[in-house]
């Protein structure tokens, strides 16, 4: 390993790369009941009625600018410019009007990110047909197709797209009605109404698609995005054109430099999620930038493709989940050219989806300084599928992870006292009108003033200065009481535990409802654990790796360090168990992007929880009295 390492003083002395962001002026109102309202002064700038208006704009003003690129399953990049994209979108849109597609029978996209997926989604929006991109894992990983079956029943699609018919054949045969046409790029399915993608875009354009585009307005439903769902069927979140365009104007207001510098982005985030499908994709389109579709993933098996792509593409804006940064760091450390190229024109890095461990934050700062002599802003925010998603963003130079920043311009943040916390609610033009065909859950999602209930708690970074932003203070639904009546903030405690374990853990589930003390089921970082067991064969079962005294000793030492800093029973984790099983997407324990559902894991593994409190030999314990 190359010795990198400017020391802490060198990193702290390094200047921050200059980038133009917003300059928010915060207004705070306090109500007699303790409710706090927070917003930015000034109005949100105007935004277009349709997202596709931005495509039309750039196709006319910068027609030859590269818009999208993907590998297409090979080594070379396939590319389309803005002018080419609009031409193909109009052709495809006109063809879509010839199918039985409508609000009652939307377009369903099963396969992942690629140029064809992008063109279909934009074409559907262009002519006012809603569509839904579905997590490929529901088709390719699921064993019973229960979530996909429920989605198909809810939407009753008029056309289903899967880039490769063979890969999705089992799922389609299991859940899609025989009469529904199936569009594919390759490998059409036998005994189905097959439609070739090439045929869909081969027609000569007329004025039909443009006339349909003129009828699309701000309240037209553009897409349905499905939440992961802890149990049962995921909710179909309605996304209107207004939601997306207002949200992108909020992004542009915050990342002010994008007005002058269209973003160059390499991104893998799946378009069936709001982060990839709304925030990243729409941000590139709204600002006339270029999106290189990363065929890699933030996994040991997938990170190699991301590294290959980063050798070609020097991004100006980069997003990843914490696990993705963690997988990328060793490559940046070992390869000077890659490191220098990655940071060469990077304006900012963003993380979301989970808390970022301080060891990851510090490594990224160190690598940026070594590569450029400058620190590069590393930020996070907070939003949800229901908020399109951009809602909170931190652009203040921070030295530790976690500040989620301030509400976007045009958005109102309402903080309601609850169980000693401040429950966060939001109201603005980027908020969903509700869940498709689910009036009961729609009603539950909003309060009496029309604020959307995020389900999260916030706390002021500096109670005396609201302009310093906020910290996430846990999920309201995940918090619980010990049998002493003491409230436990599970989200914040989980983040502290994962951070304290310093790379040995991928995630954790906090336990303790109606118990004497707090425990945790720890999802280990198996690669890091195997590093501690030098000499052990790679094919040794996971259970043996986790039982190795060297691994247990490392976890015990870090748990003890955390325990000694605790301030009481609500922050003291007394026992942890290293989980050696497999989490299930079908049972809602983990999403297709790897996010844990705390409640589902606890509900589905009662024996594991009982083992923590029974005190089996697998438990690692910290006793504060010792």
Secondary structure as UniProt FT lines:
FT   HELIX           8..13
FT   STRAND          15..16
FT   STRAND          26..30
FT   TURN            32..33
FT   STRAND          36..40
FT   HELIX           52..61
FT   TURN            63..64
FT   STRAND          66..70
FT   TURN            72..73
FT   STRAND          78..81
FT   HELIX           82..96
FT   TURN            97..98
FT   STRAND          107..109
FT   HELIX           115..126
FT   TURN            127..128
FT   STRAND          131..133
FT   HELIX           137..140
FT   HELIX           146..155
FT   STRAND          159..161
FT   TURN            165..168
FT   HELIX           169..175
FT   TURN            178..179
FT   STRAND          181..184
FT   TURN            190..191
FT   STRAND          194..196
FT   HELIX           197..200
FT   HELIX           208..215
FT   TURN            218..219
FT   STRAND          221..226
FT   STRAND          236..240
FT   HELIX           241..254
FT   HELIX           256..259
FT   STRAND          264..267
FT   TURN            271..272
FT   HELIX           275..280
FT   HELIX           281..286
FT   TURN            287..288
FT   STRAND          290..293
FT   TURN            300..302
FT   HELIX           303..312
FT   STRAND          317..320
FT   HELIX           322..334
FT   HELIX           336..343
FT   TURN            344..345
FT   STRAND          348..351
FT   HELIX           358..372
FT   STRAND          374..375
FT   STRAND          377..379
FT   STRAND          381..384
FT   HELIX           385..387
FT   STRAND          389..393
FT   STRAND          403..407
FT   TURN            409..410
FT   STRAND          412..418
FT   TURN            419..420
FT   STRAND          421..427
FT   TURN            429..430
FT   TURN            436..437
FT   HELIX           439..445
FT   TURN            448..449
FT   STRAND          452..460
FT   TURN            463..464
FT   HELIX           466..468
FT   STRAND          470..475
FT   HELIX           476..478
FT   STRAND          480..481
FT   TURN            483..484
FT   STRAND          487..488
FT   HELIX           490..500
FT   TURN            501..503
FT   STRAND          505..511
FT   TURN            513..514
FT   STRAND          518..524
FT   HELIX           526..531
FT   TURN            534..535
FT   TURN            538..539
FT   HELIX           542..547
FT   HELIX           549..564
FT   TURN            569..571
FT   STRAND          573..579
FT   TURN            585..588
FT   TURN            592..593
FT   HELIX           598..604
FT   HELIX           606..614
FT   TURN            617..618
FT   STRAND          619..621
FT   TURN            624..625
//
